[in-house]
Amino acid sequence: MGKLKEFTDKVWYGTGAIGLDLSYGMFNSKLSKYLTDVLGLKTNFLLWLTPIARIWDGVNDPMMGSIVDNTNTRFGRYRPWVVIGAGMNALILFFLFFNPGFNTKTPGVGLYVYIAVMYVLWGMTNTTADIPYWSMVPSFTTDPGERSILATVARTFSGLGQGVVLILYPYLLNAFGDRVPAADGSVTHIWTERSYMLCALISAAALVFFALLSMTHVQENRAVAPGEKFSFKKIFSVIRHNDQLRVFMLFAMLSNAGFYTTSGVVDYYFAAVEGNAAGQSMFNAFGAGGSILGLAVVPVMMKFTTRRRTYQFSLLLELIGYVLMAVFGSVTHVPMLMNLCYLVVQIGSASMFVSQTVFLADVVDYGEVSMGKRAESVTFSMKGFLQKMAYTVQTIILFSALGLAHYNDCKPDASGVIVYSAQVKTAVKAVMFLVPPVCILLSLIVFSTRFKLHGSFMEDITRQVNEAKEQRMKEQATE
């Protein structure tokens, strides 16, 4: 019964990731096309908006991490912030995809300001929920195997949330949007303001529901090191003195940028190059299948090899999948083989994300030993910040390519269907097939040459952390 309860607790914790990734999936994979094709905003808009938002996130994310580290309520340190953040993020997500009445034929300053404000607020509210949620991982256990299982369960539900957006939402956008019949009997679906708004509403409701479901069934481990009062000096000190945190930030950002580039450009690829929404859903379905299979990579490989080699295997699998996907998607154009290659990519990426969560928990332990203080939420704030940085990198690359190809000059025909130029198709294919493998290769090089939290060195770190935790538990028992 004890083991059953332990597994059940992991499942309840993991359900919270469904709503978080439904929100992030809408933001990462659907927002760009909504802004350019539905609201009619210029491609240059996100080129300056995303870096500005990331500058603020660089301040806001570690600030939120420090606030969480210093929270002490009868409901715990993390759970209240997850619920509060989920509620705020759900509200902002809805308004981000809701047009209160601005003219989209000739967008004015008001619409740009409205989107900019909602864009920044989405990042802030996402931080409020995401940082405390993932910061709970190292507080549950210091056992590497248990952390791997916990991270795998959470990533399973996280993949479910992303899978819903990538597979189901194209069908919902078609169902909620407009239908344009052609002379040959075929039908072209146009995604409208209403269709995007309804999908955002579904994601927002699910975000709140799963946050409440998860946090009402999870019990926090209170035998954790106390936080310190917030100061930018201490935050920068954590980053400056924890060399492995800096290494993690670099290789994780590179690999995440490669992964998110695919999900960010896929709507453009199937609209401009393939012209086949059904093909997009099939492509994403193969990806979702790969995500499910990839969750077994870490627990299986950890039985006969190290986490370090498991992670290297994950990146190599991604790299091979991306290279072959480029061959079958661009050079020879065999859609089914391209889909199979994307399945391989997603097997690698799913196991990659599981390992990254565990690595970041190890970075927390390393920071406690090397600096003499524990900063779980400040360190885990880097996870959300890196996701946003990866989104920023892919946005800059994508919209720079679209801008050079004069994407805004592509106008709808008489039936309302956008006609894409050859330049735009070439630019989209370049982003789809060239950028991700380059990012993954660079990430593999950085990880293999600079990350040292493995083997006997990490075992010694874990031993020291366990000793410190036992001492805190004794002190709490005598109070």
C-alpha positions in Angstrom: 0.0 0.0 0.0 2.9 2.3 0.8 4.4 1.9 -2.7 0.9 2.3 -4.3 0.4 5.6 -2.4 3.8 6.8 -3.4 3.0 6.2 -7.1 -0.4 7.7 -6.7 1.1 10.9 -5.2 3.4 11.1 -8.2 0.4 10.9 -10.5 -1.5 13.6 -8.7 1.6 15.8 -8.9 2.0 15.1 -12.6 -1.6 16.1 -13.5 -0.7 19.7 -12.8 1.6 19.7 -15.8 -1.4 19.1 -18.2 -2.8 22.5 -17.7 0.5 24.3 -17.7 1.4 22.8 -21.1 -2.0 23.5 -22.5 -1.3 27.1 -21.8 2.3 27.0 -23.0 1.3 25.1 -26.1 -1.3 27.7 -27.1 1.3 30.5 -26.5 4.2 28.7 -28.2 2.6 27.0 -31.2 -0.5 29.1 -32.0 0.1 32.7 -31.0 2.5 33.6 -33.9 0.1 32.6 -36.7 -2.8 34.1 -34.8 -1.0 37.5 -34.7 0.1 37.5 -38.3 -2.7 35.8 -40.2 -5.8 36.7 -38.1 -4.9 40.0 -36.4 -2.8 41.2 -39.4 0.2 42.3 -37.3 3.6 42.9 -38.9 6.3 40.2 -38.6 8.7 42.8 -37.2 6.4 43.2 -34.2 7.5 40.1 -32.4 11.1 40.7 -33.3 11.3 43.6 -30.9 8.6 42.5 -28.4 10.0 39.1 -27.5 13.5 40.4 -26.5 12.0 43.1 -24.4 9.8 40.6 -22.7 12.8 38.3 -22.0 14.7 41.2 -20.5 11.9 41.6 -18.0 11.7 37.9 -17.5 15.4 37.9 -16.6 14.4 40.1 -13.6 10.9 38.7 -12.9 11.6 34.9 -13.0 14.4 34.8 -10.4 12.4 37.4 -8.3 9.5 35.0 -8.3 11.8 32.1 -7.4 13.1 34.0 -4.4 9.6 34.9 -3.3 8.6 31.3 -3.4 11.7 30.3 -1.5 10.6 32.6 1.3 6.9 31.7 1.3 5.7 29.9 4.5 1.9 29.2 4.8 -0.2 26.5 6.4 -0.8 25.2 2.8 2.9 25.0 2.1 5.6 26.8 0.2 4.7 25.9 -3.4 1.1 24.9 -3.6 -0.5 28.3 -3.0 1.5 29.9 -5.8 0.7 27.2 -8.3 -3.0 27.7 -7.8 -2.8 31.5 -7.8 -0.5 31.6 -10.8 -2.7 29.1 -12.7 -5.8 31.3 -12.2 -4.0 34.5 -13.3 -2.4 32.8 -16.3 -5.7 31.3 -17.4 -7.3 34.8 -17.4 -4.5 36.4 -19.4 -4.3 33.5 -21.9 -7.9 34.1 -22.7 -7.5 37.8 -23.2 -4.3 37.2 -25.3 -6.5 35.4 -27.9 -9.5 37.7 -27.4 -10.0 40.8 -29.6 -12.1 43.3 -27.7 -13.0 45.2 -30.9 -9.8 46.4 -32.6 -9.8 46.8 -36.3 -7.7 44.0 -37.9 -8.0 45.2 -41.5 -5.6 48.1 -40.8 -4.3 47.4 -37.3 -3.6 50.5 -35.3 -1.4 51.4 -32.3 -4.1 50.3 -29.9 -4.0 46.7 -31.0 -0.2 46.5 -30.9 -0.2 48.0 -27.4 -3.0 45.6 -26.2 -1.1 42.5 -27.5 2.2 43.7 -26.1 0.7 44.1 -22.6 -1.1 40.8 -22.7 2.1 39.1 -24.0 4.2 40.4 -21.1 1.5 39.6 -18.6 1.2 36.0 -19.9 4.9 35.5 -19.2 4.7 36.9 -15.7 1.6 34.8 -14.7 3.1 31.7 -16.3 6.1 32.3 -14.1 4.0 32.5 -11.0 2.6 29.0 -11.6 5.5 27.2 -13.4 8.4 28.0 -11.0 6.8 26.7 -7.8 5.4 23.7 -9.7 8.7 22.4 -10.9 10.6 23.6 -7.8 8.7 20.9 -5.9 10.7 18.1 -7.5 13.9 18.3 -5.4 11.9 18.8 -2.2 10.2 15.4 -2.6 13.4 13.3 -2.6 17.2 13.3 -3.1 17.2 9.8 -4.5 18.3 10.0 -8.2 16.1 7.1 -9.2 13.0 8.5 -7.5 13.6 11.9 -9.1 13.8 10.3 -12.5 10.5 8.5 -11.9 8.8 11.7 -10.6 10.2 13.8 -13.6 9.0 11.1 -16.0 5.5 11.1 -14.6 5.3 14.9 -14.8 6.7 14.9 -18.3 4.1 12.3 -19.3 1.3 14.6 -18.3 3.2 17.6 -19.8 3.4 15.8 -23.1 -0.3 15.0 -22.9 -1.0 18.8 -22.6 1.2 19.6 -25.5 -0.2 16.7 -27.5 -3.8 18.0 -27.1 -2.7 21.4 -28.6 -0.7 19.9 -31.4 -3.1 17.1 -32.5 -6.6 18.0 -31.4 -6.5 21.8 -31.7 -6.1 21.9 -35.5 -9.4 19.9 -35.7 -11.0 22.3 -33.2 -9.7 25.3 -35.1 -11.2 23.9 -38.3 -14.5 23.1 -36.6 -14.8 26.6 -34.9 -13.5 28.5 -38.0 -14.9 29.2 -41.5 -15.2 26.8 -44.4 -14.5 27.9 -48.0 -15.8 25.4 -50.6 -13.8 25.1 -53.9 -15.0 24.2 -57.4 -13.5 20.8 -57.2 -15.6 19.9 -54.1 -12.8 20.3 -51.6 -13.1 22.6 -48.5 -10.5 25.0 -47.2 -10.7 25.8 -43.5 -9.8 29.3 -42.3 -8.9 29.8 -38.6 -10.7 32.8 -37.3 -10.7 35.0 -34.2 -13.6 33.0 -32.8 -11.8 29.6 -33.3 -8.6 30.8 -31.6 -10.6 32.4 -28.7 -12.6 29.2 -28.1 -9.4 27.0 -28.0 -7.8 29.5 -25.6 -10.9 29.3 -23.4 -10.7 25.5 -23.3 -7.0 25.7 -22.4 -7.6 28.3 -19.7 -10.4 26.3 -18.0 -8.2 23.1 -18.1 -5.3 25.0 -16.6 -7.3 26.0 -13.5 -8.9 22.6 -13.2 -5.7 20.5 -13.3 -3.9 23.0 -11.0 -6.6 22.5 -8.3 -6.7 18.8 -8.9 -3.0 18.4 -8.5 -2.3 20.7 -5.6 -5.2 19.5 -3.5 -3.8 16.0 -3.6 -0.1 16.7 -3.1 1.6 17.0 0.3 4.8 19.0 0.5 8.0 17.9 2.2 8.6 20.5 4.9 12.1 19.3 5.7 13.7 21.7 3.3 16.3 24.4 3.8 14.8 27.8 4.5 15.0 30.6 1.9 16.5 34.0 2.2 15.1 37.4 1.9 14.9 38.6 -1.7 17.6 40.7 -3.2 19.0 40.9 -6.8 22.5 40.6 -5.4 21.7 37.1 -3.9 20.0 36.0 -7.2 23.0 37.1 -9.3 25.2 35.4 -6.7 23.5 32.1 -7.2 24.0 32.3 -11.0 27.5 33.6 -10.7 28.8 31.1 -8.2 27.0 28.0 -9.5 29.0 27.2 -12.6 26.9 24.1 -13.4 23.8 26.2 -13.4 25.3 28.4 -16.1 26.4 25.3 -18.1 22.9 23.9 -17.7 21.3 27.2 -18.9 23.4 27.1 -22.1 22.9 23.5 -23.2 19.2 23.4 -22.2 18.5 26.7 -24.0 20.1 25.4 -27.2 18.3 22.1 -27.2 15.0 23.7 -26.2 15.3 26.3 -29.0 15.7 23.5 -31.5 12.6 21.7 -30.2 10.4 24.8 -30.0 11.4 25.9 -33.4 9.6 22.9 -34.9 6.4 23.5 -32.9 6.6 27.2 -33.7 6.9 26.9 -37.4 4.8 23.8 -38.1 1.5 25.8 -38.6 3.3 27.9 -41.2 4.9 24.9 -42.8 1.6 23.0 -43.4 -0.3 26.1 -44.4 2.3 27.5 -46.8 4.2 24.5 -48.1 1.9 21.5 -47.7 -1.5 23.2 -47.7 -2.8 20.3 -45.7 -4.3 20.7 -42.2 -5.0 17.0 -42.0 -1.4 16.3 -42.8 -0.4 18.6 -39.9 -2.5 16.6 -37.4 -1.0 13.3 -38.7 2.5 14.8 -38.3 1.8 15.9 -34.8 0.2 12.5 -34.0 3.4 10.8 -34.9 5.2 13.3 -32.7 2.8 12.6 -29.8 3.5 8.9 -30.2 7.2 9.6 -30.0 6.7 11.6 -26.9 5.0 8.7 -25.2 7.6 6.2 -26.2 10.4 8.6 -25.2 9.2 8.6 -21.6 10.4 5.0 -21.3 13.9 5.8 -22.5 15.3 7.2 -19.2 13.9 4.5 -16.8 14.9 1.7 -19.2 18.4 3.0 -20.0 19.1 3.9 -16.4 19.0 0.2 -15.6 22.2 -0.5 -17.5 23.9 2.9 -18.1 24.4 6.3 -16.6 22.1 9.4 -16.8 24.9 11.2 -18.6 25.0 8.6 -21.4 21.2 8.4 -21.5 21.0 12.1 -22.1 23.7 12.0 -24.8 21.7 9.2 -26.5 18.6 11.3 -26.4 20.3 14.2 -28.1 21.9 12.0 -30.7 18.5 10.4 -31.4 17.0 13.9 -31.9 19.8 14.9 -34.2 19.5 11.9 -36.4 15.7 12.3 -36.6 16.0 15.9 -37.6 18.6 15.2 -40.3 16.5 12.4 -41.8 13.3 14.6 -41.5 15.0 17.2 -43.6 15.9 14.6 -46.2 12.4 13.2 -46.5 10.6 16.4 -46.0 12.6 18.8 -48.2 14.9 16.9 -50.5 12.9 13.8 -51.5 9.5 14.9 -50.0 8.1 11.6 -48.6 5.6 12.8 -46.0 5.1 9.4 -44.3 8.8 8.9 -43.8 9.1 12.5 -42.6 6.4 11.7 -40.0 8.3 8.6 -38.9 11.5 10.7 -38.5 9.5 13.2 -36.4 8.5 10.3 -34.1 12.2 9.5 -33.6 12.8 13.2 -32.9 10.1 13.2 -30.2 11.4 10.1 -28.6 14.7 11.9 -28.1 13.1 15.1 -27.0 10.8 13.5 -24.4 13.7 11.7 -22.7 15.7 14.9 -23.0 13.2 16.9 -21.0 12.9 14.2 -18.3 16.7 14.3 -17.9 16.8 18.1 -17.8 14.4 18.2 -14.9 16.5 15.7 -12.9 19.7 17.6 -13.9 18.3 20.8 -12.6 17.4 19.1 -9.3 21.1 18.0 -9.2 22.1 21.6 -9.8 20.1 22.6 -6.7 22.0 20.0 -4.6 25.3 21.1 -6.1 24.5 24.7 -5.2 23.7 23.8 -1.6 27.0 22.1 -1.2 29.2 24.5 -3.1 27.6 27.7 -1.8 26.4 26.6 1.6 22.8 27.6 0.9 19.9 26.0 -1.0 17.9 28.0 -3.6 15.4 25.6 -5.1 12.9 28.0 -6.6 15.5 30.6 -7.8 17.4 27.8 -9.5 14.2 26.2 -11.0 13.1 29.7 -12.2 15.8 29.2 -14.8 13.7 26.3 -16.3 10.8 28.6 -17.2 13.1 31.4 -18.2 15.0 29.1 -20.5 11.7 27.9 -22.1 10.9 31.5 -22.8 14.4 32.2 -24.1 14.1 29.2 -26.4 10.8 30.6 -27.6 12.5 34.0 -28.2 15.3 32.4 -30.2 12.8 30.5 -32.4 10.6 33.6 -32.8 13.6 35.8 -33.8 14.7 33.2 -36.4 11.2 32.5 -37.7 10.1 36.1 -38.1 13.5 37.3 -39.4 13.1 34.6 -42.1 9.5 35.6 -42.8 10.4 39.3 -42.8 13.2 38.7 -45.4 10.7 36.7 -47.5 8.1 39.6 -47.3 5.5 37.4 -45.6 3.2 40.4 -44.9 2.9 40.9 -48.7 1.0 37.5 -49.0 -2.6 38.5 -49.1 -5.9 36.4 -49.1 -7.6 35.7 -52.4 -11.2 36.5 -53.1 -12.3 33.5 -51.0 -10.2 34.5 -48.0 -7.4 31.9 -48.4 -3.9 33.3 -48.1 -1.7 32.8 -51.2 1.9 32.2 -50.2 4.9 33.2 -52.4 7.8 30.9 -53.4 10.1 33.0 -51.2 7.9 32.4 -48.1 7.8 28.7 -48.8 11.6 28.5 -49.0 12.0 30.5 -45.8 9.6 28.3 -43.9 11.3 25.1 -45.1 14.7 26.5 -44.0 13.5 27.2 -40.5 11.7 23.9 -40.3 14.6 21.7 -41.4 17.9 23.5 -40.9 17.7 25.3 -37.5 16.7 22.5 -35.1 19.6 20.1 -35.9 22.1 22.8 -35.6 20.8 23.8 -32.1 20.7 20.1 -31.0 24.3 19.5 -32.2 25.6 22.6 -30.3 23.7 21.5 -27.2 25.3 18.1 -27.3 28.8 19.5 -27.5 28.3 21.9 -24.6 26.8 19.2 -22.4 29.5 16.6 -23.2 32.4 18.9 -22.6 31.2 21.2 -19.7 28.6 19.5 -17.4 30.3 17.6 -14.5 27.4 16.5 -12.3 27.7 12.8 -12.8 29.5 9.7 -11.4 31.3 9.7 -8.1 31.3 13.5 -7.9 27.5 13.7 -7.9 27.3 10.7 -5.5 29.3 12.7 -3.0 27.1 15.8 -3.5 24.0 13.7 -2.8 25.5 12.2 0.4 26.3 15.7 1.8 22.8 16.9 1.0 21.2 13.9 2.7 23.3 14.5 5.8 22.2 18.2 5.9 18.6 17.2 5.5 18.7 14.7 8.3 20.2 17.4 10.5 17.4 19.8 9.7 14.8 17.1 10.5 16.4 16.5 13.9 16.3 20.3 14.6 12.7 20.5 13.6 11.8 17.6 15.8 13.2 19.2 18.8 11.5 22.6 18.3 
